[in-house]
């Protein structure tokens, strides 16, 4: 039996995502595909346009068999934490392989999606270096950080020097490649017997804002949706995903990052110091305090705060941590629990349903579909706060009463 996992946000679900699922089933002959799906907040530091249940349904319709929800703290953390949680979750579900997209190290490949041995080898080599942290690498990293560079830029310089290769830039400067490296690093760190299979993509990159006619980025699709042009990306969405997005547009429950503007402003005003919150350094806390009188919205405040050493993604995540009340201690406790506090089933296929008993019997944490199944709800208390906040945003935007987690009907 072959069970393959995918860590994803599906924000929103598009044809490139379906290709990865099809690749797992058709090319790799997976008997089942398990998805570790991001929460309502995203790893780049923002809001998912659709709720996670709708995104899970899109994945099942496209051929996935089981969708497990990731905790909010991992979903809106660094690539390292996000990847580690996803890998640990898929391991708990019995996955033997993990498939992920990556951008490759050159433009020489001809196929739309092709596994390239050189790219796979490079990912493994870099992941090993980041896990072992050899002295030569650490020395350069420290020097680059002290010069004022952001951590991603300093790490890129340190890795390029360690491997004596300009191709390192191609790998570690792209979000998809960074995640692939972090998946491999998590596999190494935990000693999991899991094979990572990076699948090279063709088309626009992770954050590209253009349409090349093949596979477009989720960022491009979100930009079109936010501009009221959903029909412009119709061909890049599955039928089910298009319908879900269209229905959400008609109900006005789609969210964008700036829907966070008011609650974030209120959260920032309720604190004098922000150092206890996850990802908030002394410098960032000082900048927030200094620039808070100029706050006019989430996106504009991010642009105002970011600088050479603070990337926009880092700032966005930190601001959301303040909004959600996520602290450094919360992350330490989360990782101490193995980065998988529970297995929250969002949606299954018929095949997925048949897997649940086996997964539940072998898992060291609770597996459930409905919050009403839990006797100890403390393990989801922080996630319930997050889900309640996003529910409130959708209600106030649309004027439609939406079910909370205890009222939600579970459809097997």
C-alpha positions as CSV (number, residue, x, y, z in Angstrom):
1,X,0.0,0.0,0.0
2,X,1.4,3.4,-1.0
3,X,0.2,6.5,1.0
4,X,1.6,9.8,-0.2
5,X,1.3,13.2,1.6
6,X,1.2,16.8,0.5
7,X,1.5,19.9,2.7
8,X,-0.5,22.7,1.2
9,X,-2.6,25.8,1.7
10,X,-4.6,25.7,-1.5
11,X,-5.2,29.4,-1.3
12,X,-7.1,29.0,-3.5
13,X,-7.1,25.5,-5.1
14,X,-6.1,25.6,-8.7
15,X,-5.1,23.4,-11.6
16,X,-1.4,23.3,-10.5
17,X,-2.5,21.8,-7.2
18,X,-4.6,19.2,-9.0
19,X,-1.6,18.3,-11.1
20,X,0.4,17.4,-8.0
21,X,-2.4,15.2,-6.7
22,X,-2.7,13.6,-10.2
23,X,1.1,13.1,-10.2
24,X,0.9,11.3,-6.9
25,X,-1.8,9.0,-8.0
26,X,-1.0,8.4,-11.7
27,X,2.8,8.7,-11.8
28,X,3.7,7.5,-8.3
29,X,0.8,5.0,-8.1
30,X,-0.4,6.2,-4.7
31,X,-3.2,4.2,-3.2
32,X,-4.2,7.3,-1.2
33,X,-3.3,10.9,-0.9
34,X,-3.3,12.7,2.4
35,X,-3.2,16.5,2.7
36,X,-1.9,18.5,5.6
37,X,-3.9,21.7,5.1
38,X,-3.0,25.2,6.4
39,X,-5.4,27.0,8.8
40,X,-7.3,30.2,8.1
41,X,-4.1,32.2,8.3
42,X,-1.3,31.5,5.9
43,X,2.5,31.0,6.1
44,X,3.2,34.2,4.2
45,X,1.4,36.1,6.8
46,X,-2.2,36.8,5.6
47,X,-5.7,35.4,5.4
48,X,-6.9,32.5,3.2
49,X,-9.5,33.7,0.8
50,X,-11.7,30.6,1.4
51,X,-12.3,28.8,4.7
52,X,-10.4,25.6,5.2
53,X,-13.4,23.4,4.9
54,X,-14.2,24.7,1.4
55,X,-10.5,24.3,0.5
56,X,-10.6,20.7,1.8
57,X,-13.6,19.9,-0.3
58,X,-11.8,21.3,-3.4
59,X,-8.9,18.9,-2.6
60,X,-11.2,15.8,-2.2
61,X,-13.0,16.7,-5.4
62,X,-9.7,16.8,-7.2
63,X,-8.7,13.3,-6.0
64,X,-7.3,13.6,-2.5
65,X,-8.5,11.1,0.1
66,X,-8.0,12.7,3.5
67,X,-7.5,16.3,4.5
68,X,-6.1,17.0,8.0
69,X,-6.1,20.6,9.3
70,X,-2.9,22.1,10.6
71,X,-2.9,24.2,13.8
72,X,-3.0,27.9,13.5
73,X,0.4,28.4,15.2
74,X,2.1,26.3,12.5
75,X,0.1,27.7,9.7
76,X,1.3,31.3,10.3
77,X,4.8,30.6,11.3
78,X,8.2,30.5,9.5
79,X,8.8,28.0,6.7
80,X,10.7,25.8,9.2
81,X,7.8,25.5,11.6
82,X,5.1,25.2,8.9
83,X,7.1,22.4,7.1
84,X,7.9,20.6,10.3
85,X,4.3,20.5,11.4
86,X,3.2,19.3,8.0
87,X,5.8,16.6,7.8
88,X,5.0,15.3,11.4
89,X,1.3,15.3,10.7
90,X,1.7,13.3,7.5
91,X,4.0,10.9,9.3
92,X,1.4,10.4,11.9
93,X,-1.0,9.5,9.1
94,X,1.3,6.8,7.8
95,X,2.6,8.5,4.7
96,X,5.7,6.9,3.2
97,X,6.4,9.7,0.7
98,X,5.7,13.4,0.5
99,X,5.3,15.2,-2.8
100,X,6.0,18.9,-3.1
101,X,6.4,21.5,-5.9
102,X,9.7,23.3,-6.5
103,X,11.2,25.7,-9.0
104,X,14.3,23.8,-9.9
105,X,17.9,24.9,-10.4
106,X,17.8,25.6,-14.1
107,X,15.5,26.2,-17.1
108,X,16.8,23.2,-19.0
109,X,14.0,20.8,-18.2
110,X,11.5,20.4,-21.1
111,X,8.5,18.8,-19.4
112,X,5.8,20.6,-17.5
113,X,6.6,18.8,-14.3
114,X,9.7,16.6,-14.0
115,X,11.7,15.3,-11.1
116,X,15.3,16.2,-11.7
117,X,18.0,14.3,-9.9
118,X,20.3,17.4,-9.6
119,X,17.5,19.4,-8.0
120,X,16.6,16.7,-5.6
121,X,20.2,16.1,-4.7
122,X,20.7,19.9,-4.1
123,X,17.7,20.0,-1.8
124,X,19.0,17.1,0.2
125,X,22.5,18.6,0.5
126,X,21.2,22.0,1.6
127,X,18.8,20.4,4.1
128,X,21.6,18.4,5.5
129,X,23.8,21.5,5.9
130,X,21.0,23.4,7.6
131,X,20.5,20.5,10.0
132,X,24.1,20.0,10.8
133,X,25.1,23.7,10.7
134,X,28.8,23.2,10.0
135,X,31.2,25.7,11.5
136,X,32.0,27.3,8.2
137,X,28.4,27.9,7.4
138,X,27.6,29.3,10.9
139,X,30.6,31.7,10.8
140,X,29.4,33.3,7.5
141,X,25.8,33.4,8.7
142,X,26.7,35.2,11.9
143,X,28.8,37.7,9.9
144,X,26.0,38.4,7.4
145,X,23.4,38.9,10.1
146,X,25.7,41.3,12.0
147,X,25.9,43.4,8.8
148,X,22.2,44.0,8.9
149,X,20.9,41.5,6.4
150,X,17.6,39.8,6.9
151,X,17.9,36.1,7.9
152,X,16.8,34.8,4.5
153,X,19.5,36.9,2.7
154,X,22.2,36.0,5.3
155,X,21.4,32.3,5.0
156,X,21.6,32.5,1.2
157,X,25.0,34.1,1.4
158,X,26.2,31.6,3.9
159,X,25.0,28.6,1.9
160,X,26.4,30.0,-1.4
161,X,29.8,30.3,0.3
162,X,29.6,26.9,1.9
163,X,28.7,25.1,-1.4
164,X,30.8,27.4,-3.6
165,X,27.8,27.5,-6.0
166,X,25.7,30.3,-7.5
167,X,22.9,27.9,-8.0
168,X,22.1,28.0,-4.3
169,X,20.5,31.3,-5.0
170,X,18.0,29.6,-7.4
171,X,16.9,27.3,-4.7
172,X,16.9,29.3,-1.5
173,X,15.4,32.5,-2.9
174,X,12.1,31.0,-3.9
175,X,9.3,30.1,-1.4
176,X,8.5,26.8,-3.0
177,X,12.1,25.7,-2.9
178,X,12.6,26.9,0.6
179,X,9.6,24.8,1.7
180,X,11.0,21.8,-0.1
181,X,14.3,22.2,1.7
182,X,12.5,22.6,5.0
183,X,10.4,19.4,4.4
184,X,13.6,17.5,3.8
185,X,15.2,19.1,6.9
186,X,12.2,18.0,9.1
187,X,12.5,14.5,7.7
188,X,16.2,14.4,8.7
189,X,15.7,16.0,12.1
190,X,13.0,13.6,13.1
191,X,14.6,10.5,11.5
192,X,11.4,9.7,9.6
193,X,11.5,6.9,7.0
194,X,9.9,9.2,4.4
195,X,11.0,10.0,0.9
196,X,10.6,13.6,-0.3
197,X,9.8,13.8,-4.0
198,X,10.1,17.4,-5.3
199,X,8.2,17.9,-8.6
200,X,9.4,20.7,-10.8
201,X,6.8,23.1,-11.9
202,X,6.5,25.0,-15.2
203,X,4.8,28.4,-15.4
204,X,4.8,31.4,-13.2
205,X,6.5,31.4,-9.9
206,X,5.1,31.3,-6.4
207,X,4.5,35.1,-6.1
208,X,4.4,36.0,-9.8
209,X,1.6,38.4,-10.8
210,X,1.5,37.5,-14.5
211,X,-0.4,34.8,-16.4
212,X,1.7,32.7,-18.7
213,X,-1.1,30.6,-20.0
214,X,0.0,27.3,-18.3
215,X,0.0,27.2,-14.6
216,X,-0.4,30.5,-12.7
217,X,0.5,31.3,-9.1
218,X,-2.0,31.4,-6.3
219,X,-0.9,35.0,-5.8
220,X,-2.0,35.9,-9.4
221,X,-5.4,34.3,-8.8
222,X,-5.9,36.1,-5.5
223,X,-5.0,39.4,-7.2
224,X,-7.6,38.8,-9.9
225,X,-10.2,37.8,-7.3
226,X,-9.6,40.8,-5.1
227,X,-9.9,42.9,-8.3
228,X,-13.3,41.4,-9.0
229,X,-12.0,39.4,-12.0
230,X,-12.7,35.8,-11.0
231,X,-13.8,35.0,-14.5
232,X,-10.3,35.9,-15.8
233,X,-8.8,32.9,-14.0
234,X,-11.6,30.4,-14.7
235,X,-9.4,28.2,-16.8
236,X,-6.8,28.0,-14.0
237,X,-9.4,26.6,-11.5
238,X,-11.1,23.2,-11.2
239,X,-14.8,23.3,-11.7
240,X,-15.4,22.7,-8.0
241,X,-12.9,25.4,-7.0
242,X,-14.5,27.9,-9.3
243,X,-17.9,27.2,-8.0
244,X,-16.8,27.5,-4.4
245,X,-15.1,30.8,-5.1
246,X,-18.0,32.1,-7.1
247,X,-20.5,31.2,-4.4
248,X,-18.3,32.9,-1.8
249,X,-18.0,36.0,-4.0
250,X,-21.8,36.1,-4.3
251,X,-22.2,35.8,-0.5
252,X,-19.3,38.3,0.1
253,X,-17.5,35.9,2.5
254,X,-14.2,35.9,0.7
255,X,-11.5,37.6,2.8
256,X,-8.3,39.5,1.9
257,X,-5.5,40.6,4.1
258,X,-6.9,44.1,4.7
259,X,-9.9,42.6,6.4
260,X,-7.5,42.3,9.4
261,X,-6.9,46.1,9.5
262,X,-9.4,47.0,12.3
263,X,-8.9,44.0,14.6
264,X,-5.1,44.3,14.3
265,X,-5.2,48.0,15.0
266,X,-7.2,47.4,18.2
267,X,-4.8,44.6,19.2
268,X,-1.7,46.8,18.7
269,X,-3.3,49.6,20.7
270,X,-3.9,47.2,23.6
271,X,-0.2,46.7,24.2
272,X,2.8,48.9,25.1
273,X,5.4,46.3,24.3
274,X,5.4,43.4,21.8
275,X,8.5,41.5,22.6
276,X,6.8,38.5,24.1
277,X,5.0,37.7,20.9
278,X,6.4,35.2,18.4
279,X,8.8,36.5,15.8
280,X,8.8,40.0,17.4
281,X,12.4,41.1,18.0
282,X,13.4,44.1,20.0
283,X,13.9,46.1,16.8
284,X,10.5,45.1,15.4
285,X,8.8,45.9,18.7
286,X,10.4,49.4,18.7
287,X,9.4,50.0,15.1
288,X,5.8,49.0,15.8
289,X,5.6,51.4,18.8
290,X,7.3,54.2,16.9
291,X,5.2,53.9,13.8
292,X,1.8,52.9,15.3
293,X,0.5,56.6,15.2
294,X,0.8,56.3,11.4
295,X,-1.3,53.0,11.1
296,X,-3.9,53.1,8.4
297,X,-4.3,49.4,7.6
298,X,-2.6,46.0,7.7
299,X,-0.9,46.0,4.3
300,X,0.3,49.7,4.5
301,X,1.6,49.2,8.0
302,X,3.6,46.2,6.9
303,X,5.2,48.3,4.1
304,X,5.9,51.0,6.6
305,X,7.6,48.7,9.1
306,X,9.7,46.5,6.8
307,X,13.3,47.3,6.2
308,X,16.6,45.7,5.1
309,X,16.6,43.2,8.0
310,X,12.8,42.7,8.4
311,X,11.2,41.1,5.4
312,X,7.5,41.8,4.6
313,X,6.6,38.2,5.3
314,X,8.3,38.3,8.7
315,X,6.5,41.5,9.6
316,X,3.1,40.2,8.5
317,X,3.5,37.0,10.5
318,X,4.6,38.9,13.6
319,X,1.6,41.3,13.4
320,X,-0.7,38.3,13.1
321,X,1.0,36.7,16.1
322,X,0.2,39.9,18.1
323,X,-3.4,39.8,16.8
324,X,-3.8,36.1,17.8
325,X,-1.8,36.4,21.0
326,X,0.8,33.8,20.0
327,X,3.9,34.0,22.1
328,X,7.4,32.4,22.0
329,X,6.3,30.2,24.9
330,X,3.3,29.0,22.9
331,X,5.7,27.9,20.1
332,X,8.0,26.1,22.6
333,X,5.1,24.2,24.0
334,X,3.8,23.3,20.6
335,X,7.2,21.9,19.5
336,X,7.6,20.1,22.8
337,X,4.4,18.2,21.9
338,X,6.0,17.0,18.6
339,X,4.3,19.7,16.5
340,X,1.2,17.5,16.2
341,X,-1.2,18.1,19.1
342,X,-4.1,16.5,17.2
343,X,-5.4,15.1,13.9
344,X,-8.4,17.3,12.9
345,X,-10.1,15.6,9.9
346,X,-11.6,18.2,7.6
347,X,-12.8,16.0,4.8
348,X,-12.4,12.5,3.4
349,X,-13.2,10.4,0.4
350,X,-14.5,6.9,0.7
351,X,-10.9,5.7,0.7
352,X,-10.0,8.2,3.3
353,X,-12.8,7.1,5.6
354,X,-11.6,3.5,5.5
355,X,-8.2,4.8,6.7
356,X,-9.4,6.6,9.8
357,X,-9.7,3.6,12.1
358,X,-6.1,2.5,11.4
359,X,-4.7,6.0,11.7
360,X,-6.6,6.6,15.0
361,X,-5.3,3.3,16.5
362,X,-1.7,4.1,15.7
363,X,-1.7,7.9,16.4
364,X,-0.4,9.2,19.7
365,X,-2.8,12.1,19.6
366,X,-6.6,12.5,19.3
367,X,-8.1,12.1,15.8
368,X,-11.5,13.7,15.3
369,X,-13.9,15.2,12.7
370,X,-16.1,17.3,15.0
371,X,-15.1,19.3,18.1
372,X,-18.0,17.7,19.9
373,X,-16.1,14.4,19.8
374,X,-13.4,15.8,22.2
375,X,-13.7,15.4,25.9
376,X,-10.6,17.6,26.4
377,X,-11.1,20.7,24.4
378,X,-8.1,22.5,25.8
379,X,-5.9,21.1,23.0
380,X,-7.9,23.1,20.5
381,X,-8.6,26.2,22.6
382,X,-6.1,28.5,20.8
383,X,-7.4,27.2,17.4
384,X,-11.0,27.8,18.4
385,X,-10.1,31.5,19.2
386,X,-8.5,31.8,15.7
387,X,-11.4,30.2,13.9
388,X,-13.9,32.3,15.9
389,X,-12.1,35.5,14.9
390,X,-12.1,34.6,11.2
391,X,-15.8,33.6,11.4
392,X,-16.5,37.0,12.9
393,X,-14.7,38.7,10.0
394,X,-16.8,36.8,7.5
395,X,-20.0,37.5,9.3
396,X,-19.4,41.2,9.5
397,X,-18.3,41.4,5.9
398,X,-21.3,39.5,4.5
399,X,-24.1,40.0,7.1
400,X,-24.7,36.2,6.9
401,X,-24.8,34.1,10.1
402,X,-22.3,31.3,9.8
403,X,-22.0,28.2,12.0
404,X,-19.3,28.0,14.6
405,X,-17.1,24.9,15.2
406,X,-19.6,23.3,17.6
407,X,-22.5,23.9,15.2
408,X,-20.8,22.7,12.1
409,X,-22.4,19.7,10.4
410,X,-19.9,17.0,9.5
411,X,-20.4,15.3,6.2
412,X,-18.6,12.0,5.7
